[in-house]
Amino acid sequence: MVFDITFGYKKKDLIFDNFHFEIPDGEITVLCGHNGAGKTTLLKIISGILPTTLKNTGGWFVPASGGLIRHFSLAEHIKILGAETNELYQEAFELLGAKEFEKKRVSKLSAGQTVMASVLTAFASNRDFLLLDEPYASLDPVNAENLTNLLKKRKGTTIITSHDLFLTAETSSHIQFLKNGKISWINDKTDITVDELKEKYKEFA
């Protein structure tokens, strides 16, 4: 997938100016960068939340906050969407322990449970293209690893933003660093290590 983007919240203050962003179809791309680098803004642009001249990608955006209706439960979200729960959803439901919280209002969930409910809703949507903003930030190590394994099994294109370099290396070899509205580094190794990522982060992020 290829995106050419020009965007700014103010016309004279562009965040992305003729920005070229390319990701492999059917793979997971992890986008890294310092706070304020524009990672979340980029996901919002690609998903269509922020209006630009980009064509609608049909991407399902999961914000770091979860993005669910707070007085609804996970079960109600799935019902309202009319989503047909697929095999991946069912596996994720069991692996992430969703039975414990599926009928609780989102407002009553922990930060980690909210993220898991949001990811489950995304899986149930059957969208080919998912955009996940900092999905690991609120998860405990076990569920972070579970989510990594689930994403690897999923068929479709995924973009993840993350500050966790260990999980970044575990999740995908397709890694890009964003800095000052441009891609500053792209990984082309299939066996990148965390130590290598740390060095590249110091240099390019």
MIDOSE-1310 file (N, C-alpha, C; in nm, 2 decimals, decimal comma, always signed):
residues 205
mvfd	+0,08/-0,12/+0,00/+0,00/+0,00/+0,00/+0,09/+0,12/+0,00; +0,05/+0,22/-0,08/+0,13/+0,34/-0,10/+0,04/+0,46/-0,06; +0,10/+0,56/+0,02/+0,02/+0,68/+0,06/+0,11/+0,80/+0,03; +0,06/+0,90/-0,03/+0,12/+1,03/-0,05/+0,04/+1,13/+0,02
itfg	+0,09/+1,20/+0,12/+0,01/+1,28/+0,22/+0,07/+1,41/+0,24; -0,02/+1,51/+0,23/+0,02/+1,65/+0,28/-0,09/+1,69/+0,38; -0,05/+1,72/+0,50/-0,15/+1,75/+0,60/-0,09/+1,84/+0,71; -0,18/+1,92/+0,76/-0,14/+2,01/+0,88/-0,27/+2,05/+0,94
ykkk	-0,27/+2,07/+1,07/-0,39/+2,12/+1,14/-0,41/+2,27/+1,10; -0,30/+2,33/+1,06/-0,31/+2,47/+1,01/-0,23/+2,47/+0,87; -0,29/+2,54/+0,77/-0,23/+2,54/+0,64/-0,08/+2,57/+0,64; -0,04/+2,66/+0,72/+0,10/+2,71/+0,72/+0,19/+2,63/+0,81
dlif	+0,13/+2,53/+0,88/+0,20/+2,45/+0,97/+0,18/+2,30/+0,94; +0,25/+2,26/+0,83/+0,23/+2,12/+0,79/+0,30/+2,02/+0,87; +0,23/+1,91/+0,91/+0,30/+1,80/+0,98/+0,36/+1,71/+0,88; +0,29/+1,68/+0,77/+0,34/+1,60/+0,66/+0,33/+1,68/+0,53
dnfh	+0,44/+1,70/+0,46/+0,45/+1,78/+0,34/+0,50/+1,69/+0,23; +0,41/+1,65/+0,14/+0,45/+1,55/+0,03/+0,51/+1,43/+0,09; +0,45/+1,38/+0,19/+0,50/+1,26/+0,27/+0,47/+1,13/+0,19; +0,57/+1,05/+0,16/+0,55/+0,92/+0,09/+0,57/+0,81/+0,20
feip	+0,46/+0,73/+0,21/+0,46/+0,62/+0,30/+0,42/+0,49/+0,23; +0,50/+0,39/+0,24/+0,47/+0,27/+0,17/+0,49/+0,15/+0,26; +0,39/+0,06/+0,26/+0,39/-0,06/+0,35/+0,36/-0,18/+0,27; +0,41/-0,30/+0,31/+0,38/-0,42/+0,23/+0,23/-0,47/+0,26
dgei	+0,17/-0,51/+0,15/+0,03/-0,57/+0,17/+0,04/-0,70/+0,24; -0,06/-0,72/+0,32/-0,08/-0,85/+0,39/+0,03/-0,88/+0,50; +0,09/-0,78/+0,54/+0,20/-0,79/+0,64/+0,17/-0,69/+0,76; +0,25/-0,71/+0,87/+0,25/-0,62/+0,98/+0,36/-0,52/+0,97
tvlc	+0,33/-0,39/+0,97/+0,43/-0,29/+0,98/+0,43/-0,22/+1,11; +0,54/-0,21/+1,18/+0,55/-0,14/+1,31/+0,61/+0,00/+1,28; +0,54/+0,10/+1,33/+0,59/+0,24/+1,32/+0,64/+0,29/+1,45; +0,76/+0,33/+1,45/+0,83/+0,38/+1,58/+0,87/+0,52/+1,57
ghng	+0,88/+0,59/+1,68/+0,93/+0,73/+1,68/+0,90/+0,79/+1,82; +0,96/+0,90/+1,85/+0,95/+0,97/+1,97/+0,80/+1,02/+1,99; +0,76/+1,05/+2,11/+0,63/+1,11/+2,14/+0,63/+1,24/+2,05; +0,52/+1,27/+1,99/+0,50/+1,39/+1,91/+0,56/+1,38/+1,77
agkt	+0,60/+1,26/+1,73/+0,66/+1,24/+1,59/+0,55/+1,24/+1,49; +0,43/+1,22/+1,52/+0,32/+1,22/+1,43/+0,26/+1,08/+1,40; +0,29/+0,98/+1,48/+0,25/+0,84/+1,45/+0,10/+0,83/+1,45; +0,04/+0,88/+1,56/-0,11/+0,88/+1,58/-0,18/+0,96/+1,47
tllk	-0,12/+1,07/+1,44/-0,18/+1,16/+1,33/-0,18/+1,08/+1,20; -0,07/+1,01/+1,17/-0,06/+0,94/+1,05/-0,17/+0,83/+1,04; -0,19/+0,76/+1,15/-0,29/+0,65/+1,15/-0,43/+0,71/+1,13; -0,45/+0,83/+1,19/-0,58/+0,89/+1,18/-0,61/+0,94/+1,03
iisg	-0,50/+0,98/+0,97/-0,51/+1,02/+0,83/-0,54/+0,90/+0,74; -0,47/+0,80/+0,76/-0,48/+0,68/+0,67/-0,62/+0,61/+0,69; -0,67/+0,62/+0,82/-0,80/+0,56/+0,85/-0,92/+0,65/+0,80; -0,89/+0,77/+0,77/-0,99/+0,86/+0,73/-1,05/+0,95/+0,83
ilpt	-1,01/+0,94/+0,96/-1,06/+1,02/+1,07/-1,02/+1,16/+1,05; -0,90/+1,19/+1,00/-0,86/+1,32/+0,96/-0,87/+1,34/+0,81; -0,95/+1,44/+0,76/-0,98/+1,45/+0,62/-0,85/+1,50/+0,54; -0,82/+1,42/+0,43/-0,72/+1,46/+0,34/-0,77/+1,42/+0,20
tlkn	-0,68/+1,43/+0,10/-0,72/+1,38/-0,03/-0,71/+1,23/-0,05; -0,66/+1,16/+0,05/-0,65/+1,02/+0,04/-0,78/+0,95/+0,01; -0,78/+0,85/-0,07/-0,90/+0,77/-0,09/-0,93/+0,68/+0,04; -1,05/+0,65/+0,06/-1,09/+0,57/+0,18/-1,02/+0,44/+0,17
tggw	-0,94/+0,40/+0,27/-0,87/+0,28/+0,28/-0,96/+0,16/+0,34; -1,07/+0,20/+0,41/-1,15/+0,10/+0,47/-1,08/+0,04/+0,60; -0,97/+0,12/+0,64/-0,90/+0,07/+0,76/-0,98/+0,09/+0,89; -0,96/+0,00/+0,98/-1,02/+0,00/+1,11/-0,92/+0,05/+1,21
fvpa	-0,95/+0,17/+1,27/-0,85/+0,23/+1,36/-0,88/+0,20/+1,51; -0,78/+0,15/+1,58/-0,80/+0,13/+1,72/-0,71/+0,23/+1,80; -0,76/+0,34/+1,86/-0,68/+0,43/+1,92/-0,62/+0,38/+2,06; -0,52/+0,45/+2,11/-0,46/+0,40/+2,23/-0,56/+0,40/+2,35
sggl	-0,66/+0,49/+2,34/-0,76/+0,49/+2,45/-0,87/+0,39/+2,43; -0,87/+0,31/+2,32/-0,97/+0,21/+2,30/-1,07/+0,25/+2,19; -1,13/+0,37/+2,21/-1,22/+0,42/+2,11/-1,36/+0,36/+2,12; -1,39/+0,29/+2,22/-1,53/+0,23/+2,23/-1,62/+0,32/+2,31
irhf	-1,75/+0,29/+2,29/-1,86/+0,36/+2,36/-1,86/+0,32/+2,51; -1,83/+0,41/+2,60/-1,80/+0,38/+2,74/-1,92/+0,31/+2,81; -2,04/+0,34/+2,78/-2,15/+0,28/+2,85/-2,20/+0,15/+2,78; -2,13/+0,10/+2,68/-2,16/-0,02/+2,62/-2,06/-0,13/+2,66
slae	-2,10/-0,25/+2,65/-2,01/-0,36/+2,68/-1,95/-0,41/+2,55; -1,85/-0,50/+2,56/-1,79/-0,56/+2,44/-1,90/-0,64/+2,36; -1,98/-0,72/+2,44/-2,09/-0,79/+2,37/-2,18/-0,70/+2,30; -2,21/-0,59/+2,36/-2,31/-0,49/+2,29/-2,24/-0,43/+2,16
hiki	-2,11/-0,40/+2,17/-2,04/-0,35/+2,05/-2,05/-0,45/+1,94; -2,02/-0,58/+1,97/-2,03/-0,68/+1,86/-2,17/-0,69/+1,81; -2,27/-0,69/+1,89/-2,41/-0,70/+1,84/-2,45/-0,58/+1,76; -2,41/-0,46/+1,80/-2,45/-0,34/+1,73/-2,38/-0,33/+1,59
lgae	-2,25/-0,38/+1,59/-2,18/-0,38/+1,46/-2,24/-0,49/+1,36; -2,32/-0,58/+1,42/-2,37/-0,69/+1,34/-2,25/-0,77/+1,29; -2,14/-0,77/+1,36/-2,02/-0,84/+1,32/-2,04/-0,99/+1,34; -1,99/-1,06/+1,24/-1,99/-1,21/+1,25/-1,86/-1,25/+1,31
tnel	-1,87/-1,31/+1,43/-1,74/-1,34/+1,50/-1,67/-1,46/+1,42; -1,55/-1,43/+1,38/-1,48/-1,52/+1,30/-1,39/-1,61/+1,38; -1,31/-1,70/+1,32/-1,23/-1,79/+1,39/-1,12/-1,72/+1,47; -1,06/-1,61/+1,42/-0,96/-1,54/+1,49/-1,02/-1,47/+1,61
yqea	-1,14/-1,42/+1,60/-1,21/-1,35/+1,71/-1,23/-1,45/+1,82; -1,28/-1,57/+1,78/-1,30/-1,67/+1,89/-1,18/-1,72/+1,96; -1,07/-1,73/+1,88/-0,94/-1,77/+1,95/-0,89/-1,65/+2,04; -0,90/-1,53/+1,99/-0,86/-1,41/+2,07/-0,95/-1,40/+2,19
fell	-1,07/-1,43/+2,18/-1,17/-1,42/+2,29/-1,12/-1,51/+2,41; -1,08/-1,63/+2,37/-1,04/-1,73/+2,47/-0,90/-1,69/+2,52; -0,81/-1,66/+2,43/-0,67/-1,63/+2,47/-0,65/-1,51/+2,56; -0,74/-1,41/+2,53/-0,73/-1,28/+2,61/-0,82/-1,28/+2,73
gake	-0,89/-1,39/+2,75/-0,97/-1,40/+2,87/-1,09/-1,31/+2,87; -1,15/-1,29/+2,76/-1,26/-1,19/+2,74/-1,39/-1,23/+2,81; -1,41/-1,35/+2,84/-1,53/-1,39/+2,91/-1,55/-1,32/+3,04; -1,43/-1,29/+3,10/-1,43/-1,22/+3,23/-1,49/-1,08/+3,22
fekk	-1,48/-1,02/+3,11/-1,53/-0,88/+3,10/-1,62/-0,85/+2,98; -1,66/-0,95/+2,91/-1,74/-0,92/+2,79/-1,87/-0,85/+2,81; -1,93/-0,87/+2,93/-2,06/-0,80/+2,96/-2,05/-0,68/+3,05; -1,93/-0,64/+3,08/-1,91/-0,52/+3,16/-1,90/-0,40/+3,07
rvsk	-1,96/-0,29/+3,12/-1,94/-0,16/+3,05/-1,80/-0,13/+3,03; -1,77/-0,07/+2,92/-1,63/-0,03/+2,89/-1,58/+0,06/+3,01; -1,66/+0,15/+3,06/-1,62/+0,24/+3,17/-1,58/+0,17/+3,29; -1,61/+0,04/+3,31/-1,58/-0,04/+3,42/-1,45/-0,12/+3,40
lsag	-1,40/-0,12/+3,28/-1,28/-0,20/+3,25/-1,15/-0,13/+3,28; -1,05/-0,21/+3,31/-0,92/-0,16/+3,33/-0,87/-0,11/+3,19; -0,76/-0,04/+3,19/-0,70/+0,01/+3,07/-0,66/-0,10/+2,97; -0,60/-0,21/+3,03/-0,57/-0,33/+2,95/-0,69/-0,40/+2,89
qtvm	-0,79/-0,41/+2,97/-0,92/-0,48/+2,92/-0,98/-0,40/+2,81; -0,98/-0,26/+2,83/-1,03/-0,18/+2,73/-0,96/-0,20/+2,59; -0,83/-0,20/+2,60/-0,75/-0,23/+2,47/-0,79/-0,36/+2,41; -0,80/-0,47/+2,50/-0,83/-0,60/+2,45/-0,97/-0,60/+2,39
asvl	-1,07/-0,53/+2,45/-1,20/-0,52/+2,39/-1,20/-0,45/+2,26; -1,12/-0,35/+2,25/-1,11/-0,28/+2,12/-1,05/-0,36/+2,01; -0,95/-0,43/+2,05/-0,88/-0,52/+1,95/-0,98/-0,63/+1,91; -1,05/-0,69/+2,00/-1,15/-0,79/+1,97/-1,26/-0,74/+1,87
tafa	-1,30/-0,62/+1,90/-1,40/-0,55/+1,81/-1,34/-0,54/+1,67; -1,22/-0,50/+1,66/-1,15/-0,49/+1,53/-1,14/-0,62/+1,46; -1,11/-0,73/+1,53/-1,10/-0,86/+1,48/-1,24/-0,90/+1,42; -1,34/-0,88/+1,50/-1,48/-0,91/+1,46/-1,53/-0,84/+1,34
snrd	-1,47/-0,72/+1,31/-1,52/-0,64/+1,20/-1,48/-0,71/+1,07; -1,39/-0,80/+1,07/-1,35/-0,87/+0,94/-1,28/-0,77/+0,84; -1,23/-0,66/+0,89/-1,16/-0,56/+0,80/-1,03/-0,62/+0,76; -0,99/-0,60/+0,64/-0,86/-0,65/+0,59/-0,74/-0,56/+0,64
flll	-0,78/-0,44/+0,68/-0,67/-0,34/+0,71/-0,70/-0,29/+0,85; -0,61/-0,31/+0,94/-0,62/-0,26/+1,08/-0,50/-0,17/+1,11; -0,54/-0,06/+1,19/-0,44/+0,04/+1,24/-0,45/+0,04/+1,39; -0,35/+0,00/+1,46/-0,35/-0,01/+1,60/-0,25/+0,09/+1,66
depy	-0,30/+0,18/+1,74/-0,21/+0,29/+1,80/-0,17/+0,24/+1,95; -0,05/+0,21/+1,96/+0,01/+0,17/+2,09/-0,08/+0,06/+2,16; -0,10/-0,05/+2,09/-0,19/-0,15/+2,16/-0,12/-0,22/+2,27; +0,01/-0,22/+2,28/+0,08/-0,29/+2,39/+0,10/-0,21/+2,52
asld	+0,07/-0,08/+2,51/+0,11/+0,01/+2,62/+0,04/-0,02/+2,75; -0,08/-0,07/+2,75/-0,16/-0,10/+2,87/-0,17/-0,25/+2,90; -0,10/-0,33/+2,82/-0,12/-0,48/+2,84/+0,00/-0,53/+2,93; -0,04/-0,64/+3,01/+0,06/-0,71/+3,08/+0,15/-0,79/+2,99
pvna	+0,26/-0,84/+3,03/+0,35/-0,91/+2,94/+0,29/-1,03/+2,87; +0,20/-1,11/+2,94/+0,14/-1,23/+2,89/+0,04/-1,19/+2,78; -0,04/-1,09/+2,80/-0,14/-1,06/+2,70/-0,08/-0,98/+2,58; +0,03/-0,91/+2,61/+0,11/-0,85/+2,50/+0,16/-0,95/+2,41
enlt	+0,22/-1,06/+2,46/+0,27/-1,17/+2,38/+0,15/-1,24/+2,31; +0,04/-1,26/+2,38/-0,08/-1,32/+2,32/-0,12/-1,24/+2,20; -0,13/-1,11/+2,21/-0,17/-1,02/+2,10/-0,08/-1,03/+1,99; +0,05/-1,03/+2,02/+0,15/-1,04/+1,91/+0,13/-1,17/+1,83
nllk	+0,11/-1,28/+1,89/+0,08/-1,41/+1,82/-0,05/-1,40/+1,74; -0,15/-1,34/+1,80/-0,28/-1,33/+1,72/-0,26/-1,25/+1,60; -0,19/-1,14/+1,61/-0,17/-1,05/+1,49/-0,09/-1,12/+1,38; +0,01/-1,20/+1,42/+0,09/-1,28/+1,33/+0,00/-1,38/+1,25
krkg	-0,10/-1,43/+1,32/-0,19/-1,53/+1,25/-0,29/-1,46/+1,16; -0,32/-1,33/+1,19/-0,43/-1,26/+1,11/-0,39/-1,25/+0,96; -0,48/-1,26/+0,88/-0,46/-1,24/+0,74/-0,51/-1,10/+0,70; -0,42/-1,02/+0,65/-0,45/-0,88/+0,62/-0,33/-0,79/+0,65
ttii	-0,35/-0,66/+0,62/-0,25/-0,56/+0,64/-0,27/-0,49/+0,78; -0,16/-0,48/+0,85/-0,17/-0,41/+0,98/-0,06/-0,31/+1,00; -0,09/-0,20/+1,06/+0,01/-0,10/+1,10/-0,01/-0,09/+1,25; +0,10/-0,10/+1,32/+0,11/-0,08/+1,47/+0,20/+0,03/+1,50
tshd	+0,17/+0,12/+1,60/+0,27/+0,21/+1,65/+0,31/+0,15/+1,79; +0,44/+0,17/+1,82/+0,49/+0,11/+1,95/+0,61/+0,18/+1,99; +0,63/+0,19/+2,12/+0,76/+0,23/+2,18/+0,83/+0,12/+2,24; +0,77/+0,00/+2,24/+0,83/-0,12/+2,30/+0,92/-0,19/+2,19
lflt	+1,05/-0,17/+2,20/+1,14/-0,22/+2,10/+1,15/-0,38/+2,10; +1,13/-0,44/+2,22/+1,13/-0,58/+2,23/+1,01/-0,64/+2,15; +0,89/-0,59/+2,18/+0,77/-0,64/+2,11/+0,77/-0,60/+1,96; +0,83/-0,48/+1,93/+0,85/-0,44/+1,79/+0,93/-0,55/+1,71
aets	+1,04/-0,59/+1,77/+1,12/-0,69/+1,71/+1,05/-0,83/+1,70; +0,97/-0,86/+1,80/+0,89/-0,98/+1,80/+0,78/-0,99/+1,70; +0,72/-0,87/+1,68/+0,60/-0,86/+1,60/+0,62/-0,87/+1,45; +0,72/-0,80/+1,40/+0,74/-0,79/+1,26/+0,88/-0,75/+1,23
shiq	+0,93/-0,79/+1,11/+1,06/-0,73/+1,06/+1,04/-0,61/+0,98; +0,91/-0,58/+0,95/+0,88/-0,45/+0,87/+0,87/-0,34/+0,97; +0,97/-0,27/+0,99/+0,98/-0,16/+1,09/+1,02/-0,03/+1,03; +0,95/+0,08/+1,06/+0,99/+0,21/+1,00/+0,99/+0,31/+1,12
flkn	+1,08/+0,40/+1,11/+1,10/+0,51/+1,21/+1,05/+0,64/+1,15; +0,96/+0,71/+1,22/+0,91/+0,84/+1,18/+0,97/+0,95/+1,26; +1,02/+1,05/+1,18/+1,09/+1,17/+1,25/+1,07/+1,29/+1,16; +1,02/+1,40/+1,23/+1,00/+1,53/+1,16/+0,92/+1,52/+1,03
gkis	+0,81/+1,43/+1,04/+0,72/+1,42/+0,92/+0,78/+1,34/+0,81; +0,89/+1,27/+0,83/+0,94/+1,18/+0,73/+0,99/+1,05/+0,78; +0,99/+0,95/+0,70/+1,04/+0,82/+0,74/+1,20/+0,83/+0,74; +1,26/+0,81/+0,86/+1,40/+0,83/+0,87/+1,48/+0,70/+0,86
wind	+1,41/+0,59/+0,88/+1,48/+0,46/+0,87/+1,38/+0,35/+0,84; +1,42/+0,25/+0,75/+1,33/+0,14/+0,72/+1,42/+0,01/+0,74; +1,37/-0,08/+0,82/+1,45/-0,21/+0,84/+1,43/-0,30/+0,73; +1,54/-0,36/+0,68/+1,53/-0,45/+0,57/+1,59/-0,59/+0,61
ktdi	+1,61/-0,61/+0,74/+1,66/-0,73/+0,79/+1,55/-0,82/+0,84; +1,55/-0,95/+0,83/+1,45/-1,04/+0,88/+1,47/-1,08/+1,02; +1,59/-1,06/+1,07/+1,63/-1,11/+1,20/+1,69/-0,99/+1,29; +1,62/-0,88/+1,28/+1,67/-0,76/+1,36/+1,66/-0,79/+1,51
tvde	+1,76/-0,75/+1,59/+1,76/-0,78/+1,73/+1,72/-0,65/+1,81; +1,68/-0,67/+1,93/+1,65/-0,55/+2,01/+1,76/-0,46/+2,03; +1,88/-0,51/+2,05/+2,00/-0,42/+2,06/+2,02/-0,34/+1,94; +2,01/-0,40/+1,82/+2,02/-0,33/+1,69/+1,92/-0,22/+1,68
lkek	+1,79/-0,26/+1,72/+1,69/-0,16/+1,72/+1,71/-0,04/+1,81; +1,77/-0,07/+1,93/+1,80/+0,04/+2,02/+1,90/+0,14/+1,96; +2,00/+0,08/+1,89/+2,10/+0,17/+1,83/+2,04/+0,25/+1,71; +1,96/+0,19/+1,63/+1,89/+0,26/+1,52/+1,80/+0,36/+1,58
ykef	+1,73/+0,33/+1,69/+1,64/+0,43/+1,75/+1,72/+0,56/+1,79; +1,83/+0,54/+1,86/+1,92/+0,65/+1,90/+1,96/+0,73/+1,78; +1,99/+0,67/+1,67/+2,04/+0,74/+1,55/+1,93/+0,80/+1,47; +1,82/+0,74/+1,45/+1,72/+0,78/+1,35/+1,59/+0,83/+1,41
a	+1,55/+0,80/+1,53/+1,42/+0,84/+1,59/+1,43/+0,98/+1,65
